[in-house]
Amino acid sequence: MTFDNNAAPLQQLVDCSDAFISNEIFCNWEALIEWARNVGKRNGFVIVIKRSDKGDSRKARVTLACERGGTYRHAKNKSNVEGLNRKGTGTKKCDCPFKIIGVKLTSNDDWSVKVVCGFHNHRAAKQLEGHSYAS
């Protein structure tokens, strides 16, 4: 078995789909975000806003993902002189595929949620203290 920075074994995925499947209609954008983050916390994952669209030219939507989604992108910083990059640093990113989408309904300011991918490729955190958005 191969492990990657506290990730679950590569053939093992943590399925949280059931926790995020909901027929609930949220009264506004903030209620949807709060609900998703609370469900994530109860399951040991931190949920962040990956992308949002106010809906000026199309339907308003918000994409929520695991904080460990994506891969590390080295910052292009002029203060990093050639060859003086920090060594021995790590990243939380492990390309976690978890993603849910909130879509604004046509009535009032109501929102619904849809699970795109309910799987995490890493273990749930035993405690969320110290995580960036877990407060």
C-alpha positions in Angstrom: 0.0 0.0 0.0 1.2 3.5 -0.8 0.5 6.4 1.5 0.7 10.1 0.5 1.0 12.8 3.2 -1.6 11.3 5.6 -3.8 10.3 2.7 -5.7 7.1 2.9 -4.3 4.1 0.9 -4.7 4.9 -2.8 -7.3 2.2 -3.3 -9.4 3.4 -0.3 -11.8 6.3 -0.5 -13.9 7.8 2.3 -17.5 8.2 1.1 -19.4 11.1 2.7 -22.0 11.3 0.0 -24.9 10.4 2.3 -24.1 13.1 4.8 -24.3 15.8 2.1 -27.3 14.6 0.1 -30.2 16.9 1.1 -33.5 17.9 -0.3 -33.4 21.0 2.0 -34.0 24.4 0.4 -31.7 27.0 2.0 -33.1 30.5 2.5 -29.9 32.1 1.3 -26.3 31.6 0.3 -24.9 32.0 3.8 -27.3 29.3 5.2 -26.1 26.9 2.5 -22.4 27.5 3.3 -23.0 27.2 7.0 -24.8 23.9 6.6 -22.1 22.4 4.4 -19.3 23.5 6.8 -21.2 22.1 9.8 -21.8 18.8 8.0 -18.1 18.7 7.1 -17.0 19.3 10.7 -19.3 16.6 12.0 -17.6 14.2 9.6 -14.0 15.4 10.2 -13.5 17.4 7.1 -13.1 21.1 6.4 -15.2 22.5 3.6 -14.2 25.6 1.7 -15.5 27.8 -1.1 -13.6 26.7 -4.3 -15.5 28.9 -6.7 -18.5 31.2 -6.7 -20.5 32.9 -9.4 -22.9 35.7 -8.5 -25.0 34.9 -11.6 -24.8 38.1 -13.6 -24.7 36.4 -16.9 -25.8 32.9 -15.8 -27.4 31.1 -12.9 -25.8 31.9 -9.6 -23.8 29.0 -8.1 -21.1 28.2 -5.5 -18.7 25.2 -5.7 -17.6 23.8 -2.3 -14.7 21.5 -1.9 -12.5 19.8 0.7 -9.7 22.1 2.0 -7.3 19.3 0.8 -8.6 19.5 -2.8 -6.3 20.5 -5.6 -2.5 20.4 -5.6 0.1 22.7 -4.3 1.0 25.6 -6.5 4.3 27.3 -5.8 3.7 31.1 -5.3 5.5 33.2 -7.8 7.1 35.6 -5.3 9.9 38.0 -6.3 11.4 37.7 -2.8 12.4 34.1 -3.6 15.7 34.6 -5.1 16.8 31.9 -7.5 17.7 28.7 -5.6 16.6 30.1 -2.2 13.2 28.4 -2.0 12.1 27.0 1.4 12.9 23.3 1.7 11.3 20.8 4.0 7.9 22.4 3.9 4.7 20.4 3.3 1.2 20.9 2.1 -2.3 19.8 3.1 -3.2 19.4 -0.5 -3.6 15.8 -1.8 -5.9 16.4 -4.8 -9.1 15.4 -2.8 -11.9 15.0 -5.3 -14.8 15.9 -2.9 -17.1 18.6 -4.4 -20.6 19.8 -3.9 -22.4 22.6 -5.8 -25.0 25.0 -4.5 -27.4 26.5 -7.1 -29.7 29.5 -6.6 -33.3 28.6 -7.4 -35.5 30.9 -9.4 -37.7 31.7 -6.4 -36.6 34.4 -3.9 -33.1 33.9 -2.6 -33.5 30.1 -2.2 -30.6 27.7 -2.8 -30.3 23.9 -3.2 -27.3 21.6 -2.9 -26.1 18.8 -5.2 -23.2 16.3 -4.5 -20.9 16.1 -7.5 -18.3 13.8 -5.8 -18.8 12.7 -2.2 -15.5 10.9 -1.8 -12.4 12.0 0.0 -9.0 10.4 -0.7 -7.7 11.0 2.8 -8.7 10.1 6.3 -11.0 12.4 8.3 -9.3 14.6 10.9 -9.5 13.3 14.4 -9.6 16.9 15.6 -10.2 20.0 13.6 -8.4 22.4 15.9 -5.7 24.4 14.1 -7.4 23.9 10.6 -7.6 27.1 8.6 -11.5 27.3 8.4 -12.6 25.0 11.2 -13.3 27.7 13.8 
